Structures are given as structure tokens and as C-alpha cells.
Amino acid sequence: MFMQRGSFFLVAQSLLLVAYSTVLSRSGSPLHSGLVASRIIAGFGLAIAVMWMVTSYLHLSYVLHLRERMLANVPEYRDTRLPWEKKQPRWARRVDILVLLAYGVPVLASILWVMLLSLV
């Protein structure tokens, strides 16, 4: 579910970015109504990116809680996870791919929309 939600938000962001670029490229002058429409689209893009971060936080906290419970109560999981973690390079043990996906991509999307809002 975590990955599916991320994919949904990523598709929504992509569609808004296409709409933004289409509206902006169709407007002939900077004072054209395309400027207002592009700002509205960028505002929605930023709002969806913030919703993505909040949703990711809530879902990630649940997934991490499940991981802790499984380590404590499911010996097969513990016997698989711990040796795998030990084989990873030290820097990789400090990076959790779920955290990167939960916060990294939505933060980048937010930065994109803020930059686009500041340009127009």
C-alpha cells in the first residue's frame, strides 16, 4: 500500500506538471490568463505534495512499528533481516529506503512547485 500511494501521488504530480507546462506554453504574453491558471495549478501541486508528505509520515510510522514488532515476535523475520543488515555497508545501514521514498520525493516535488510559483 505504501508504494501504491506513492505511485498515485507521483502520477498526480506528473499530470499537474504537464498541465502547468501546457497552460504556460499556450499563453502568449505574461499578462495572459495562462499566468493565473499556471499559479493555480502550481498551488494545487504544492498542496498535493504536502498531502503526500503527511500521508507518507502516517503510513511510514505504521510500517516501522510493524517492523519493530516483527523483529521482536517473528523469529524467521529476525533471522532473515538481521544478517542481511550486517552485510550492508555501514553507510547503507544508516539509510532507510522507505524514509527516502516517504520524504525525499515529496520534498523534491514541493521544492519544484515553490520554484515554479516563484518564477511565474
C-alpha positions in Angstrom: 0.0 0.0 0.0 2.9 2.4 0.8 4.3 2.1 -2.7 0.8 2.3 -4.4 0.1 5.5 -2.5 3.4 6.9 -3.6 2.7 6.0 -7.2 -0.7 7.6 -7.0 0.8 10.9 -5.8 3.6 10.7 -8.3 1.1 10.3 -11.2 -1.0 13.2 -9.8 2.2 15.4 -9.6 3.2 14.4 -13.2 -0.2 15.3 -14.6 -0.2 18.6 -12.8 3.2 19.4 -14.2 2.1 18.6 -17.7 -0.9 20.8 -17.2 1.3 23.6 -15.8 3.7 23.5 -18.7 0.9 23.3 -21.3 -1.0 26.2 -19.9 2.2 28.3 -19.6 3.3 27.5 -23.1 -0.1 28.3 -24.6 -0.2 31.8 -23.1 1.2 34.3 -25.5 2.0 37.1 -23.1 3.0 37.2 -19.4 -0.2 39.1 -18.6 -2.4 36.5 -20.2 -4.8 34.4 -18.2 -2.4 31.4 -18.5 -0.3 33.0 -15.8 -3.2 32.9 -13.3 -4.0 29.3 -14.3 -0.4 28.2 -14.0 -0.3 29.7 -10.5 -3.4 27.8 -9.5 -2.1 24.6 -10.9 1.2 25.1 -9.1 -0.7 25.8 -5.8 -2.6 22.6 -6.2 0.7 20.8 -6.9 2.2 22.1 -3.8 -0.9 21.2 -1.7 -0.8 17.7 -3.1 2.9 17.4 -2.3 2.2 18.4 1.3 -0.6 15.9 1.5 1.8 13.3 0.1 4.3 14.0 2.9 1.6 13.8 5.6 0.2 10.6 4.2 3.8 9.1 3.9 4.5 10.1 7.5 1.4 8.4 8.8 1.9 5.2 6.8 5.7 5.1 7.4 5.2 5.3 11.1 2.9 2.3 11.0 5.3 0.3 8.8 8.2 1.0 11.1 6.1 0.0 14.1 5.2 -3.3 12.3 8.9 -3.9 11.5 9.8 -3.5 15.2 7.1 -5.9 16.2 8.1 -8.4 13.6 11.7 -8.3 14.8 10.6 -8.9 18.4 8.0 -11.6 17.7 8.7 -13.3 14.4 11.9 -15.4 14.6 12.0 -16.1 10.8 11.9 -12.4 10.0 14.6 -11.6 12.6 16.8 -14.4 11.3 16.5 -13.0 7.8 16.6 -9.3 8.5 19.5 -9.0 11.0 22.1 -10.9 9.0 21.2 -9.0 5.9 21.6 -5.7 7.7 25.1 -6.8 8.9 26.2 -7.5 5.3 25.3 -4.0 4.2 28.0 -1.3 4.1 28.0 1.0 7.2 26.6 4.0 5.2 23.8 1.9 3.8 22.7 0.8 7.3 22.0 4.4 8.1 19.9 5.0 5.1 16.4 3.6 5.0 14.9 3.4 1.5 11.4 3.8 3.0 12.4 7.1 4.6 13.8 8.3 1.3 10.7 7.4 -0.6 8.4 8.8 2.1 10.1 12.2 2.4 12.7 12.6 -0.3 10.4 12.6 -3.4 7.6 14.6 -1.8 10.1 17.2 -0.6 11.6 17.5 -4.1 8.1 17.9 -5.6 7.4 20.6 -3.1 10.6 22.4 -4.0 9.7 22.1 -7.6 6.3 23.7 -7.1 7.7 26.5 -4.9 10.3 27.3 -7.6 7.7 27.3 -10.3 5.5 29.6 -8.2 8.3 32.0 -7.7 9.2 32.1 -11.4 5.7 32.9 -12.6 
